Amino acid sequence: MDALIQDLRHMTAAWDDSPGKIVLGSLARLPLYPRFAVVVRHRAAAWCWQRGLRPVGLWLQARSIRSAGAEIHPGAQLGPGLAIIHSVGIVIGHEVVAGRDLVLYQGVTIGHTGTGPGQPRLGDGVRIGAGAKVLGPISIGDGAWVGANAVVVADVPAGAVVTGIWRG
């Protein structure tokens, strides 16, 4: 529950770029936002997955795909403060590990390259722009930004901003 509260705070701050601002009137509308529903479903699916209720976790994942166009595997370990700006097209693999305050824009893919083992590890405060692909057993350092439509296949140092095809 603590992670979900931090998700809510971080997500609302990322939406309107005014940290900590949330008015009571917007709380009633919050469940209508698909991006919020995706985060809630992922937290519930991950909880089920960790407790051996894998079919339930996969069912919740399927609901997110169907309703919001986001596929976040329940096995993905995403830290508190997850903020999704637009949910459509987001794909996160089952072994991805991310720190606190991750911000994702639409069309982001984080996962396996399809050849060999391993999925990305993301630090705290990472932002990944629209359409970006982060692939393979790599690390993204704390506070790094991945630009829109970037393809990242090598480690990114902390605080870096990467664009284009990043091979290190």
C-alpha positions, -999 to 999 in steps of 0.1 A, spaced: 0 0 0 29 24 8 42 19 -28 8 27 -42 6 59 -22 41 69 -34 30 60 -70 0 83 -66 21 112 -53 48 108 -80 23 103 -108 2 133 -100 34 154 -97 46 141 -131 12 148 -148 11 185 -140 47 192 -132 38 206 -98 52 182 -71 29 174 -43 -1 191 -57 -33 171 -57 -67 186 -50 -95 166 -34 -118 170 -65 -93 151 -86 -92 122 -63 -127 113 -73 -117 113 -110 -84 94 -104 -98 59 -111 -110 71 -145 -74 76 -157 -61 44 -174 -25 53 -164 -35 51 -128 -55 19 -133 -24 3 -149 -2 11 -118 -29 -2 -94 -34 -34 -114 4 -40 -117 8 -36 -79 -21 -60 -73 -7 -85 -99 28 -83 -85 14 -90 -50 -4 -121 -63 27 -132 -83 50 -130 -53 25 -151 -32 22 -179 -57 -11 -167 -72 3 -165 -106 -28 -172 -127 -45 -143 -108 -15 -120 -115 -15 -129 -152 -53 -123 -153 -48 -88 -138 -20 -82 -164 -44 -92 -192 -70 -67 -179 -44 -39 -182 -36 -49 -217 -72 -49 -227 -83 -17 -209 -53 5 -212 -29 -10 -237 -1 -15 -212 16 -49 -206 36 -50 -174 45 -85 -164 36 -92 -127 71 -105 -122 86 -71 -129 100 -55 -97 91 -18 -100 100 4 -70 76 29 -54 68 62 -72 60 46 -106 45 73 -129 30 65 -163 22 95 -184 4 77 -212 -3 40 -208 -8 29 -244 20 7 -258 40 2 -226 57 -32 -224 78 -43 -194 93 -77 -192 92 -102 -163 127 -98 -150 130 -61 -151 140 -44 -118 135 -7 -114 142 17 -85 121 45 -71 104 73 -91 104 57 -126 86 79 -152 74 62 -184 59 78 -215 38 61 -242 52 33 -263 81 24 -240 95 -11 -241 118 -24 -214 129 -60 -216 146 -89 -234 164 -87 -267 152 -121 -277 188 -135 -278 203 -146 -246 193 -141 -209 188 -110 -189 166 -79 -187 174 -43 -178 180 -29 -143 170 7 -138 181 30 -110 162 56 -90 147 86 -108 150 73 -143 128 88 -171 122 70 -203 108 90 -233 80 81 -257 88 52 -280 121 43 -263 134 8 -262 156 -4 -234 168 -39 -242 190 -67 -228 209 -73 -196 220 -36 -191 219 -10 -163 205 25 -164 220 46 -137 202 68 -112 187 100 -126 194 90 -162 171 102 -190 164 81 -221 151 103 -250 121 97 -271 126 69 -297 160 60 -283 172 24 -285 194 15 -255 215 -17 -257 244 -7 -234 248 5 -199 239 42 -192 258 60 -165 240 78 -137 227 113 -146 233 108 -183 209 118 -211 209 94 -240 193 97 -274 194 78 -307 209 43 -307 230 41 -275 257 15 -276 278 30 -249 
